[in-house]
Amino acid sequence: MSHTIDSLEQLAELYPEPHPLAVQKAIDHIDPHTKTFIEHSPLCIIASRDSGGFLDTSPRGGVPGFVKVLDEHTIAFPDSAGNNRIDTLKNLVNDPHIGLIFLIPGIKEVVRVKGTATLTTDEELKNTCLDGNKPGKLVVKIHVHKTYFHCPKALLLAKIWEADAQIERDFLPNMLQIIKDQLHLNDE
């Protein structure tokens, strides 16, 4: 007997139907509460799909409001300078579907957004979506298809915002050392 779940019917045997509010809470636009949340968020996690079909996630951060709500169906943010791997940007060129989770330190709920992205170098939009105090090389503009508030259970369990749950880094070397170890650059 296989223990692998490979059908929706098998999942339905394990999980009861969700409460109707849990299903209905997904809306097709940015309402005032979602707008307020996004405008106060300094961090979002982006999900995109690479050319091999694998999902990829990447954090984006900035001062609260770095993601601009342009209207009830559109958000945008600048591409901030990084390591120039531009994995997310390459992914979005190949497949524009995008998912985002917005977080606010101290707030345990999160906002989820699903949509399709366009990369643009439009000067007006670049000047609206600044990277700090200067325009970025491009702006990621997202047409929102679904958005909803997600329950706080994961962040409550993780105690992510609680000071007594913060972990000292002494068990882990800095990132440069990790990369050197992974690439065996210390062996030379």
Helices and strands as residue ranges (DSSP letters): H 8-14, H 20-24, H 32-40, E 43-49, E 55-61, E 68-71, E 74-78, H 87-94, E 97-103, E 110-120, H 123-128, E 130-131, E 134-135, E 139-150, H 153-158, G 163-165, G 169-171, H 175-182, G 185-187
